[in-house]
Amino acid sequence: MRVYRWIVPLVTLAALLPTGAMAYVGPGAGLGALGALAAVVGAVLVALFGLIVFPITLLRRRRRQRSQETATAAASDAKEND
């Protein structure tokens, strides 16, 4: 049980210590990462655009339907009065 008490602080310390990374990101991996980042940013922008435009479209459609119903009702009232 005493061993487990020291594992978490040691792992945390090892994770926080800076070490040099001996890594090479080639042009294919770099362009792939940039492409993935562009796709994520594009998806977020399209989602935000849809969240803004969709309610506006619904409101315009409802307004158009109400005006058509009002015009139809007025026309039928006018026919009845003649």
PDB file as gemmi writes it, atoms N, CA and C in Angstrom:
CRYST1    1.000    1.000    1.000  90.00  90.00  90.00 P 1                      
ATOM      1  N   MET A   1       0.815  -1.186   0.000  1.00  0.00           N  
ATOM      2  CA  MET A   1       0.000   0.000   0.000  1.00  0.00           C  
ATOM      3  C   MET A   1       0.865   1.259   0.000  1.00  0.00           C  
ATOM      4  N   ARG A   2       2.021   1.175   0.622  1.00  0.00           N  
ATOM      5  CA  ARG A   2       2.904   2.342   0.681  1.00  0.00           C  
ATOM      6  C   ARG A   2       3.502   2.669  -0.688  1.00  0.00           C  
ATOM      7  N   VAL A   3       3.660   1.655  -1.516  1.00  0.00           N  
ATOM      8  CA  VAL A   3       4.235   1.873  -2.844  1.00  0.00           C  
ATOM      9  C   VAL A   3       3.283   2.700  -3.698  1.00  0.00           C  
ATOM     10  N   TYR A   4       2.002   2.439  -3.605  1.00  0.00           N  
ATOM     11  CA  TYR A   4       1.024   3.149  -4.420  1.00  0.00           C  
ATOM     12  C   TYR A   4       0.932   4.627  -4.049  1.00  0.00           C  
ATOM     13  N   ARG A   5       1.276   4.966  -2.825  1.00  0.00           N  
ATOM     14  CA  ARG A   5       1.215   6.351  -2.393  1.00  0.00           C  
ATOM     15  C   ARG A   5       2.245   7.201  -3.139  1.00  0.00           C  
ATOM     16  N   TRP A   6       3.346   6.601  -3.565  1.00  0.00           N  
ATOM     17  CA  TRP A   6       4.401   7.343  -4.256  1.00  0.00           C  
ATOM     18  C   TRP A   6       4.270   7.309  -5.773  1.00  0.00           C  
ATOM     19  N   ILE A   7       3.431   6.453  -6.292  1.00  0.00           N  
ATOM     20  CA  ILE A   7       3.330   6.321  -7.748  1.00  0.00           C  
ATOM     21  C   ILE A   7       2.731   7.568  -8.389  1.00  0.00           C  
ATOM     22  N   VAL A   8       1.653   8.074  -7.862  1.00  0.00           N  
ATOM     23  CA  VAL A   8       0.976   9.232  -8.455  1.00  0.00           C  
ATOM     24  C   VAL A   8       1.878  10.467  -8.457  1.00  0.00           C  
ATOM     25  N   PRO A   9       2.544  10.825  -7.338  1.00  0.00           N  
ATOM     26  CA  PRO A   9       3.437  11.992  -7.400  1.00  0.00           C  
ATOM     27  C   PRO A   9       4.615  11.790  -8.356  1.00  0.00           C  
ATOM     28  N   LEU A  10       5.154  10.582  -8.411  1.00  0.00           N  
ATOM     29  CA  LEU A  10       6.275  10.334  -9.320  1.00  0.00           C  
ATOM     30  C   LEU A  10       5.849  10.419 -10.783  1.00  0.00           C  
ATOM     31  N   VAL A  11       4.709   9.868 -11.107  1.00  0.00           N  
ATOM     32  CA  VAL A  11       4.217   9.936 -12.489  1.00  0.00           C  
ATOM     33  C   VAL A  11       3.906  11.388 -12.855  1.00  0.00           C  
ATOM     34  N   THR A  12       3.310  12.134 -11.938  1.00  0.00           N  
ATOM     35  CA  THR A  12       3.009  13.545 -12.189  1.00  0.00           C  
ATOM     36  C   THR A  12       4.297  14.333 -12.393  1.00  0.00           C  
ATOM     37  N   LEU A  13       5.285  14.099 -11.563  1.00  0.00           N  
ATOM     38  CA  LEU A  13       6.564  14.792 -11.700  1.00  0.00           C  
ATOM     39  C   LEU A  13       7.237  14.440 -13.022  1.00  0.00           C  
ATOM     40  N   ALA A  14       7.204  13.185 -13.400  1.00  0.00           N  
ATOM     41  CA  ALA A  14       7.816  12.763 -14.664  1.00  0.00           C  
ATOM     42  C   ALA A  14       7.100  13.384 -15.857  1.00  0.00           C  
ATOM     43  N   ALA A  15       5.789  13.552 -15.742  1.00  0.00           N  
ATOM     44  CA  ALA A  15       5.043  14.146 -16.850  1.00  0.00           C  
ATOM     45  C   ALA A  15       5.305  15.635 -16.969  1.00  0.00           C  
ATOM     46  N   LEU A  16       5.610  16.283 -15.851  1.00  0.00           N  
ATOM     47  CA  LEU A  16       5.820  17.732 -15.867  1.00  0.00           C  
ATOM     48  C   LEU A  16       7.250  18.142 -16.185  1.00  0.00           C  
ATOM     49  N   LEU A  17       8.207  17.233 -16.058  1.00  0.00           N  
ATOM     50  CA  LEU A  17       9.590  17.572 -16.354  1.00  0.00           C  
ATOM     51  C   LEU A  17       9.787  17.722 -17.860  1.00  0.00           C  
ATOM     52  N   PRO A  18      10.387  18.825 -18.274  1.00  0.00           N  
ATOM     53  CA  PRO A  18      10.593  19.012 -19.713  1.00  0.00           C  
ATOM     54  C   PRO A  18      11.729  18.118 -20.221  1.00  0.00           C  
ATOM     55  N   THR A  19      11.489  17.527 -21.348  1.00  0.00           N  
ATOM     56  CA  THR A  19      12.516  16.720 -22.001  1.00  0.00           C  
ATOM     57  C   THR A  19      12.544  17.100 -23.465  1.00  0.00           C  
ATOM     58  N   GLY A  20      13.649  16.881 -24.090  1.00  0.00           N  
ATOM     59  CA  GLY A  20      13.779  17.170 -25.505  1.00  0.00           C  
ATOM     60  C   GLY A  20      13.072  16.112 -26.331  1.00  0.00           C  
ATOM     61  N   ALA A  21      12.356  16.560 -27.329  1.00  0.00           N  
ATOM     62  CA  ALA A  21      11.642  15.627 -28.195  1.00  0.00           C  
ATOM     63  C   ALA A  21      12.485  15.404 -29.446  1.00  0.00           C  
ATOM     64  N   MET A  22      12.828  14.186 -29.670  1.00  0.00           N  
ATOM     65  CA  MET A  22      13.566  13.828 -30.869  1.00  0.00           C  
ATOM     66  C   MET A  22      12.555  13.327 -31.895  1.00  0.00           C  
ATOM     67  N   ALA A  23      11.882  14.265 -32.533  1.00  0.00           N  
ATOM     68  CA  ALA A  23      10.821  13.886 -33.453  1.00  0.00           C  
ATOM     69  C   ALA A  23      10.939  14.723 -34.718  1.00  0.00           C  
ATOM     70  N   TYR A  24      10.482  14.162 -35.795  1.00  0.00           N  
ATOM     71  CA  TYR A  24      10.472  14.858 -37.069  1.00  0.00           C  
ATOM     72  C   TYR A  24       9.070  14.729 -37.652  1.00  0.00           C  
ATOM     73  N   VAL A  25       8.482  15.860 -37.966  1.00  0.00           N  
ATOM     74  CA  VAL A  25       7.183  15.855 -38.615  1.00  0.00           C  
ATOM     75  C   VAL A  25       7.437  16.133 -40.089  1.00  0.00           C  
ATOM     76  N   GLY A  26       7.235  15.131 -40.890  1.00  0.00           N  
ATOM     77  CA  GLY A  26       7.471  15.282 -42.312  1.00  0.00           C  
ATOM     78  C   GLY A  26       6.401  16.125 -42.982  1.00  0.00           C  
ATOM     79  N   PRO A  27       6.609  16.469 -44.236  1.00  0.00           N  
ATOM     80  CA  PRO A  27       5.644  17.322 -44.924  1.00  0.00           C  
ATOM     81  C   PRO A  27       4.276  16.666 -45.075  1.00  0.00           C  
ATOM     82  N   GLY A  28       4.241  15.355 -45.222  1.00  0.00           N  
ATOM     83  CA  GLY A  28       2.949  14.683 -45.364  1.00  0.00           C  
ATOM     84  C   GLY A  28       2.139  14.739 -44.083  1.00  0.00           C  
ATOM     85  N   ALA A  29       2.788  14.473 -42.969  1.00  0.00           N  
ATOM     86  CA  ALA A  29       2.089  14.515 -41.680  1.00  0.00           C  
ATOM     87  C   ALA A  29       1.701  15.946 -41.320  1.00  0.00           C  
ATOM     88  N   GLY A  30       2.565  16.898 -41.629  1.00  0.00           N  
ATOM     89  CA  GLY A  30       2.269  18.300 -41.339  1.00  0.00           C  
ATOM     90  C   GLY A  30       1.094  18.811 -42.153  1.00  0.00           C  
ATOM     91  N   LEU A  31       1.071  18.492 -43.432  1.00  0.00           N  
ATOM     92  CA  LEU A  31      -0.051  18.908 -44.272  1.00  0.00           C  
ATOM     93  C   LEU A  31      -1.336  18.190 -43.880  1.00  0.00           C  
ATOM     94  N   GLY A  32      -1.201  16.942 -43.460  1.00  0.00           N  
ATOM     95  CA  GLY A  32      -2.376  16.212 -42.983  1.00  0.00           C  
ATOM     96  C   GLY A  32      -2.951  16.847 -41.729  1.00  0.00           C  
ATOM     97  N   ALA A  33      -2.080  17.259 -40.822  1.00  0.00           N  
ATOM     98  CA  ALA A  33      -2.531  17.922 -39.594  1.00  0.00           C  
ATOM     99  C   ALA A  33      -3.179  19.261 -39.914  1.00  0.00           C  
ATOM    100  N   LEU A  34      -2.595  20.013 -40.833  1.00  0.00           N  
ATOM    101  CA  LEU A  34      -3.192  21.293 -41.232  1.00  0.00           C  
ATOM    102  C   LEU A  34      -4.541  21.087 -41.917  1.00  0.00           C  
ATOM    103  N   GLY A  35      -4.634  20.057 -42.729  1.00  0.00           N  
ATOM    104  CA  GLY A  35      -5.907  19.753 -43.378  1.00  0.00           C  
ATOM    105  C   GLY A  35      -6.985  19.361 -42.385  1.00  0.00           C  
ATOM    106  N   ALA A  36      -6.602  18.560 -41.391  1.00  0.00           N  
ATOM    107  CA  ALA A  36      -7.559  18.165 -40.356  1.00  0.00           C  
ATOM    108  C   ALA A  36      -7.995  19.378 -39.544  1.00  0.00           C  
ATOM    109  N   LEU A  37      -7.068  20.261 -39.226  1.00  0.00           N  
ATOM    110  CA  LEU A  37      -7.409  21.478 -38.491  1.00  0.00           C  
ATOM    111  C   LEU A  37      -8.350  22.354 -39.305  1.00  0.00           C  
ATOM    112  N   ALA A  38      -8.086  22.496 -40.589  1.00  0.00           N  
ATOM    113  CA  ALA A  38      -8.968  23.293 -41.454  1.00  0.00           C  
ATOM    114  C   ALA A  38     -10.363  22.666 -41.534  1.00  0.00           C  
ATOM    115  N   ALA A  39     -10.434  21.349 -41.559  1.00  0.00           N  
ATOM    116  CA  ALA A  39     -11.734  20.679 -41.608  1.00  0.00           C  
ATOM    117  C   ALA A  39     -12.519  20.908 -40.324  1.00  0.00           C  
ATOM    118  N   VAL A  40     -11.854  20.850 -39.188  1.00  0.00           N  
ATOM    119  CA  VAL A  40     -12.535  21.080 -37.911  1.00  0.00           C  
ATOM    120  C   VAL A  40     -13.029  22.518 -37.816  1.00  0.00           C  
ATOM    121  N   VAL A  41     -12.182  23.466 -38.195  1.00  0.00           N  
ATOM    122  CA  VAL A  41     -12.590  24.878 -38.164  1.00  0.00           C  
ATOM    123  C   VAL A  41     -13.742  25.112 -39.133  1.00  0.00           C  
ATOM    124  N   GLY A  42     -13.677  24.532 -40.310  1.00  0.00           N  
ATOM    125  CA  GLY A  42     -14.764  24.668 -41.278  1.00  0.00           C  
ATOM    126  C   GLY A  42     -16.067  24.070 -40.775  1.00  0.00           C  
ATOM    127  N   ALA A  43     -15.993  22.921 -40.125  1.00  0.00           N  
ATOM    128  CA  ALA A  43     -17.198  22.281 -39.584  1.00  0.00           C  
ATOM    129  C   ALA A  43     -17.829  23.143 -38.498  1.00  0.00           C  
ATOM    130  N   VAL A  44     -17.005  23.747 -37.657  1.00  0.00           N  
ATOM    131  CA  VAL A  44     -17.534  24.622 -36.607  1.00  0.00           C  
ATOM    132  C   VAL A  44     -18.195  25.847 -37.221  1.00  0.00           C  
ATOM    133  N   LEU A  45     -17.580  26.427 -38.228  1.00  0.00           N  
ATOM    134  CA  LEU A  45     -18.163  27.606 -38.877  1.00  0.00           C  
ATOM    135  C   LEU A  45     -19.485  27.277 -39.573  1.00  0.00           C  
ATOM    136  N   VAL A  46     -19.542  26.138 -40.247  1.00  0.00           N  
ATOM    137  CA  VAL A  46     -20.777  25.732 -40.910  1.00  0.00           C  
ATOM    138  C   VAL A  46     -21.881  25.467 -39.878  1.00  0.00           C  
ATOM    139  N   ALA A  47     -21.521  24.859 -38.762  1.00  0.00           N  
ATOM    140  CA  ALA A  47     -22.505  24.610 -37.709  1.00  0.00           C  
ATOM    141  C   ALA A  47     -23.036  25.915 -37.134  1.00  0.00           C  
ATOM    142  N   LEU A  48     -22.155  26.869 -36.876  1.00  0.00           N  
ATOM    143  CA  LEU A  48     -22.595  28.173 -36.368  1.00  0.00           C  
ATOM    144  C   LEU A  48     -23.475  28.891 -37.386  1.00  0.00           C  
ATOM    145  N   PHE A  49     -23.108  28.817 -38.648  1.00  0.00           N  
ATOM    146  CA  PHE A  49     -23.911  29.433 -39.705  1.00  0.00           C  
ATOM    147  C   PHE A  49     -25.305  28.812 -39.742  1.00  0.00           C  
ATOM    148  N   GLY A  50     -25.362  27.493 -39.634  1.00  0.00           N  
ATOM    149  CA  GLY A  50     -26.658  26.815 -39.629  1.00  0.00           C  
ATOM    150  C   GLY A  50     -27.497  27.176 -38.422  1.00  0.00           C  
ATOM    151  N   LEU A  51     -26.863  27.312 -37.267  1.00  0.00           N  
ATOM    152  CA  LEU A  51     -27.595  27.693 -36.064  1.00  0.00           C  
ATOM    153  C   LEU A  51     -28.149  29.110 -36.151  1.00  0.00           C  
ATOM    154  N   ILE A  52     -27.512  29.949 -36.924  1.00  0.00           N  
ATOM    155  CA  ILE A  52     -27.991  31.326 -37.074  1.00  0.00           C  
ATOM    156  C   ILE A  52     -29.038  31.417 -38.177  1.00  0.00           C  
ATOM    157  N   VAL A  53     -28.809  30.769 -39.306  1.00  0.00           N  
ATOM    158  CA  VAL A  53     -29.673  30.920 -40.471  1.00  0.00           C  
ATOM    159  C   VAL A  53     -30.958  30.108 -40.360  1.00  0.00           C  
ATOM    160  N   PHE A  54     -30.924  28.921 -39.772  1.00  0.00           N  
ATOM    161  CA  PHE A  54     -32.101  28.056 -39.735  1.00  0.00           C  
ATOM    162  C   PHE A  54     -33.286  28.696 -39.008  1.00  0.00           C  
ATOM    163  N   PRO A  55     -33.105  29.285 -37.829  1.00  0.00           N  
ATOM    164  CA  PRO A  55     -34.255  29.932 -37.187  1.00  0.00           C  
ATOM    165  C   PRO A  55     -34.800  31.119 -37.988  1.00  0.00           C  
ATOM    166  N   ILE A  56     -33.918  31.844 -38.639  1.00  0.00           N  
ATOM    167  CA  ILE A  56     -34.367  32.969 -39.465  1.00  0.00           C  
ATOM    168  C   ILE A  56     -35.211  32.459 -40.628  1.00  0.00           C  
ATOM    169  N   THR A  57     -34.800  31.354 -41.230  1.00  0.00           N  
ATOM    170  CA  THR A  57     -35.563  30.768 -42.328  1.00  0.00           C  
ATOM    171  C   THR A  57     -36.942  30.315 -41.852  1.00  0.00           C  
ATOM    172  N   LEU A  58     -36.995  29.699 -40.679  1.00  0.00           N  
ATOM    173  CA  LEU A  58     -38.290  29.277 -40.147  1.00  0.00           C  
ATOM    174  C   LEU A  58     -39.198  30.469 -39.875  1.00  0.00           C  
ATOM    175  N   LEU A  59     -38.651  31.541 -39.325  1.00  0.00           N  
ATOM    176  CA  LEU A  59     -39.454  32.733 -39.058  1.00  0.00           C  
ATOM    177  C   LEU A  59     -39.981  33.350 -40.350  1.00  0.00           C  
ATOM    178  N   ARG A  60     -39.153  33.401 -41.371  1.00  0.00           N  
ATOM    179  CA  ARG A  60     -39.597  33.957 -42.660  1.00  0.00           C  
ATOM    180  C   ARG A  60     -40.693  33.095 -43.273  1.00  0.00           C  
ATOM    181  N   ARG A  61     -40.555  31.767 -43.152  1.00  0.00           N  
ATOM    182  CA  ARG A  61     -41.552  30.863 -43.703  1.00  0.00           C  
ATOM    183  C   ARG A  61     -42.892  31.023 -42.970  1.00  0.00           C  
ATOM    184  N   ARG A  62     -42.851  31.128 -41.647  1.00  0.00           N  
ATOM    185  CA  ARG A  62     -44.085  31.335 -40.875  1.00  0.00           C  
ATOM    186  C   ARG A  62     -44.743  32.661 -41.234  1.00  0.00           C  
ATOM    187  N   ARG A  63     -43.936  33.696 -41.376  1.00  0.00           N  
ATOM    188  CA  ARG A  63     -44.486  35.009 -41.720  1.00  0.00           C  
ATOM    189  C   ARG A  63     -45.145  34.970 -43.097  1.00  0.00           C  
ATOM    190  N   ARG A  64     -44.509  34.280 -44.052  1.00  0.00           N  
ATOM    191  CA  ARG A  64     -45.070  34.170 -45.389  1.00  0.00           C  
ATOM    192  C   ARG A  64     -46.391  33.391 -45.370  1.00  0.00           C  
ATOM    193  N   GLN A  65     -46.432  32.297 -44.591  1.00  0.00           N  
ATOM    194  CA  GLN A  65     -47.659  31.503 -44.496  1.00  0.00           C  
ATOM    195  C   GLN A  65     -48.779  32.315 -43.853  1.00  0.00           C  
ATOM    196  N   ARG A  66     -48.475  33.082 -42.820  1.00  0.00           N  
ATOM    197  CA  ARG A  66     -49.496  33.902 -42.170  1.00  0.00           C  
ATOM    198  C   ARG A  66     -50.026  34.979 -43.110  1.00  0.00           C  
ATOM    199  N   SER A  67     -49.135  35.578 -43.886  1.00  0.00           N  
ATOM    200  CA  SER A  67     -49.599  36.606 -44.818  1.00  0.00           C  
ATOM    201  C   SER A  67     -50.457  35.994 -45.923  1.00  0.00           C  
ATOM    202  N   GLN A  68     -50.113  34.784 -46.360  1.00  0.00           N  
ATOM    203  CA  GLN A  68     -50.935  34.115 -47.366  1.00  0.00           C  
ATOM    204  C   GLN A  68     -52.296  33.733 -46.788  1.00  0.00           C  
ATOM    205  N   GLU A  69     -52.304  33.275 -45.528  1.00  0.00           N  
ATOM    206  CA  GLU A  69     -53.574  32.943 -44.897  1.00  0.00           C  
ATOM    207  C   GLU A  69     -54.436  34.188 -44.728  1.00  0.00           C  
ATOM    208  N   THR A  70     -53.835  35.290 -44.369  1.00  0.00           N  
ATOM    209  CA  THR A  70     -54.561  36.546 -44.207  1.00  0.00           C  
ATOM    210  C   THR A  70     -55.117  37.016 -45.551  1.00  0.00           C  
ATOM    211  N   ALA A  71     -54.299  36.904 -46.607  1.00  0.00           N  
ATOM    212  CA  ALA A  71     -54.755  37.313 -47.934  1.00  0.00           C  
ATOM    213  C   ALA A  71     -55.888  36.410 -48.413  1.00  0.00           C  
ATOM    214  N   THR A  72     -55.791  35.111 -48.152  1.00  0.00           N  
ATOM    215  CA  THR A  72     -56.844  34.176 -48.550  1.00  0.00           C  
ATOM    216  C   THR A  72     -58.133  34.467 -47.791  1.00  0.00           C  
ATOM    217  N   ALA A  73     -58.002  34.740 -46.498  1.00  0.00           N  
ATOM    218  CA  ALA A  73     -59.184  35.050 -45.690  1.00  0.00           C  
ATOM    219  C   ALA A  73     -59.821  36.361 -46.157  1.00  0.00           C  
ATOM    220  N   ALA A  74     -59.018  37.348 -46.490  1.00  0.00           N  
ATOM    221  CA  ALA A  74     -59.553  38.626 -46.957  1.00  0.00           C  
ATOM    222  C   ALA A  74     -60.244  38.446 -48.303  1.00  0.00           C  
ATOM    223  N   ALA A  75     -59.675  37.620 -49.173  1.00  0.00           N  
ATOM    224  CA  ALA A  75     -60.287  37.396 -50.472  1.00  0.00           C  
ATOM    225  C   ALA A  75     -61.611  36.644 -50.321  1.00  0.00           C  
ATOM    226  N   SER A  76     -61.668  35.675 -49.436  1.00  0.00           N  
ATOM    227  CA  SER A  76     -62.913  34.944 -49.246  1.00  0.00           C  
ATOM    228  C   SER A  76     -63.983  35.840 -48.599  1.00  0.00           C  
ATOM    229  N   ASP A  77     -63.567  36.741 -47.708  1.00  0.00           N  
ATOM    230  CA  ASP A  77     -64.508  37.705 -47.114  1.00  0.00           C  
ATOM    231  C   ASP A  77     -65.041  38.660 -48.163  1.00  0.00           C  
ATOM    232  N   ALA A  78     -64.174  39.059 -49.083  1.00  0.00           N  
ATOM    233  CA  ALA A  78     -64.589  39.983 -50.136  1.00  0.00           C  
ATOM    234  C   ALA A  78     -65.585  39.299 -51.067  1.00  0.00           C  
ATOM    235  N   LYS A  79     -65.408  38.014 -51.368  1.00  0.00           N  
ATOM    236  CA  LYS A  79     -66.335  37.285 -52.233  1.00  0.00           C  
ATOM    237  C   LYS A  79     -67.688  37.128 -51.545  1.00  0.00           C  
ATOM    238  N   GLU A  80     -67.660  36.892 -50.243  1.00  0.00           N  
ATOM    239  CA  GLU A  80     -68.911  36.738 -49.508  1.00  0.00           C  
ATOM    240  C   GLU A  80     -69.691  38.049 -49.434  1.00  0.00           C  
ATOM    241  N   ASN A  81     -68.998  39.154 -49.358  1.00  0.00           N  
ATOM    242  CA  ASN A  81     -69.648  40.459 -49.258  1.00  0.00           C  
ATOM    243  C   ASN A  81     -70.212  40.942 -50.579  1.00  0.00           C  
ATOM    244  N   ASP A  82     -69.703  40.423 -51.688  1.00  0.00           N  
ATOM    245  CA  ASP A  82     -70.193  40.861 -53.007  1.00  0.00           C  
ATOM    246  C   ASP A  82     -71.443  40.196 -53.352  1.00  0.00           C  
TER     247      ASP A  82                                                      
END                                                                             
